[in-house]
């Protein structure tokens, strides 16, 4: 504990500004992204700590609580440890937002087939899995997109050492497990994302829980990330430092 204060001082000296609000505020807290609660036994990856102001750190607390449950929704059956952690995460979410939990519904086998057929999927794509679909209220479905915004800013800061300014944006596309684990998911479309970091702690690989591929561009400032949280969900994150200029380039190419 005695060495913690010098370490914190060194961290904030190296990272003096919050990387989530455009660098407008002084960094006063260390923010773990993804949050520790998203990992089994809270064993989070080394190196994923980011400078935050108090407001940016606090504003994602409820989303992190929801994500702690969402990332534990798997297609394959969880082991006993996974079941306990999933149940605990749901209890914690219910304590804060009982309306979100009450709004969830598990579909029947017939409803599941219809749900997947409407999305161009088939149970044949998931042979060997006992597939069940849980529908969620809009408020809960919006959580991964919001969390993806924060995750995109964090990963961009990590791999470019630049803060996404107020003029920038993070565009988030979320894919639930039934979408990104299907054979039809266009993985080949992301071949440009060639960099893939090692996600680990104390020599223990954590890629089965959280992994991503990415590429950065220097012209205009930007990056792309394909993020996967185990068997639960995937995100495509497009980060640009100048949203207006990016829109103009897209319009010029389209024209």
N, C-alpha and C positions, 0 to 999 in steps of 0.2 A: 504493500500500500504506500510505503514511503517513496517509491519511485514513480508513482502515478502522476503526481503533480508536475514534475519536470517533463514527463512525456506529453501531458496535455498542453503545457506551455509550448513545447517544441511543435506540436501538431498545429496549434493555432498561429504560431509564427510562420509556419510553412503554408498554412491555408487560412488567411485572415478574413476572407469574405464568404458569406453564405452562397453555396453553389446552386440554391434552389429558387431564389428570388431575384435572379439577375445580378447578384453581387451587390445589391443595394444595402444590405445589412451586414453588420459585423458578425462573424461566426463566433458563437459562444458555447455551442454544444456539438458533441460528436453524434452523428446520425448513422445508424447501421442500415444500409440498403443493399439487398433485401433485409428486412428486419430479422432479428434472431429468432423470433417466434415462428418464422416460416420454416425452420429447419428442425429435423429430428433431434430431440434432446438439446435443443438450442445450440447446437454446434454449427456456428455460422462461419463462412469462409474468411480467411485472413485477407486483409487489404481492402475490404469493402466498408470502410468507415469514411464519412464525408462531413465537411464543415457545414454547420447549419446555424441559423438564428433560432431563437426560442420559438417564434411563431411558426416557422416552416417545420420544425421538428414536431411540434404539438399537433399541427393540423392534420397529420396523416395517422394519428394514433388509432382512430376508429377503423380506418381503411386497413391498417396493419392487422387489427384484430380480425376483421373479415377475411383478409388474405390468409391468415394463419389457419383458417378452416378451409377456404377454397382450394389451397394448394394440396390439401390432404384428400381431396376427392379423386379417387383413382379408379381405373377400369379393372385392374387386377385386385384380388382380395388383399386387404392390408394384414400385416402380421399383428400379433397382440399389442406390441408397443405402438404401432401405427393406429390401431383402433382406440387405444387409451388417449393418445394425443389428439386424435380427431374428435373424440367425445368431449375432451376438456376444452378444445378450441370452440366447439359448438356451445358449450355451457357458458363460456366467457362472452361469446358473441350475443347469446340470448340475454345475459345480464345487462348488456348495454343497449341492444336493439332487438327486443323481443318481437317487434313487428316484422323485422326482416326474416327472422326464423319462422314465424307463423305464416309468412307468405310463401314458403317453399312447399312444393308438392312433388311427390314421387309418382312418376307415370307408370301405368300398367304396361304389361308386355305389348298389348295391342297399341296403346298410345305411344309407346317407345318406337315401335316399327313405323307408325305414321309420322312421328316427329323426325325420325331419321330420313324417311323417304322424302319428306318435304324439303330436306336439305341435300338431296341427291346422294344420300348415304345408304348403306345396307348393313345389316347385321353380319353378312358374310365377310365384311371387311374386318371384323373383330372376332374371328374364330378363336376359341379358347378362352374368351372372356365372358363373364356374366354381366352383360351390359344392362344398366338401368339408368334412366334419365330423371334428373331432378330439375324441375322448373323453379325459377327464382323470381322474386319481385324486382321491378325495374331499379329500385334503389340499391339492391345488392349487385345486380348485373353491372351497374355503373362503377363499382369499386375497382375492378382490374384496370379499366381505362384511366381512372384518376391515378392509381398507383403506378401505372405505366408512364405517366407524365413525369412523376418524380424519379422513377427508375431511369428513364431516358436521360434526364439531366445529370444524375449521378454517374452513369456509365460514360456519358460524354466527357464529364469532368475528369474521370479516371483515365481515359485513354487519349485525351487531347490536352489536358491541363488547362482547359479554357472553360469559363462559365457561360452557359447559354444566356445571352442578354435578354432584356425585356423585348427587344425587337425580334427575338427568335421564337421558336415553338417546337413542341414535340408532338408528332402525330402518332397515334396509337391505334393499332388494329389488334383485337383480341380474338383468339381462336380457342373455344372449349375443346376438351379432349376428343369428343366425337368427331370434331372437324380435323384437327391437326394430326391425329393418329390414324386417320383413314388413308387408304392407298392413294386417294385422289388429291391429297394435299400437295400443292406444287412446290415441293422442296427444291427442285432444280432451278426454280426462279430466283433462289437466293444464293446461287453459286458465287456471286461477287463478294459475298461476306466470307472471306477466307481466313480471317484471324479468329482464333478460338483460345481463350485464356484457360489456364488450369485453375479449377475451383477446388480448394482443399483447405484443411485445417489439421495441423500437427501430422502431416503426411497422409491423412485420410481424405480420399477423393469424395467430393460432394456433388459431382456432375449429375448423378441420378436424381438429385433434388432440384438443382438449379444449374443451367448451363446456357451459353449463348455464343453466337457467331457475330462478327461485326466487320465493318470497314469504315474508314474515315476518309474525308476528302478535304483538301486544303483550300481549293478555290471556292470562295463564298462561305466556307465553314459549315461542315455538316457531317453526319454519320448515319449509318443504318445498323440496326441490331435485330437479330432473330433470337428471342429469349424463350426458353422452355422451363417450366416448373414441373418436373417429373411427368406424371401421367395426367396432370390436372388441366393445365392450360398453356398456351403459347401466346407470345406477343411479338408483333412487328413494330419496331420503334424507328421512326424517321425524325432525326434531329437536324434543325437548320438554325443558323445564327441570325439570318435575315429573312424573315418569312415573306416580306413583300417582294424582295428580289427573287426569291425562290419561285413565287407565284408568277412573276413576270417571265422567268426563264421557261417555266412549264407552258405558259400561254404562247410564247414565241415558238416553242417546238411543236405545239399542237397546231399552230397556224401555218 
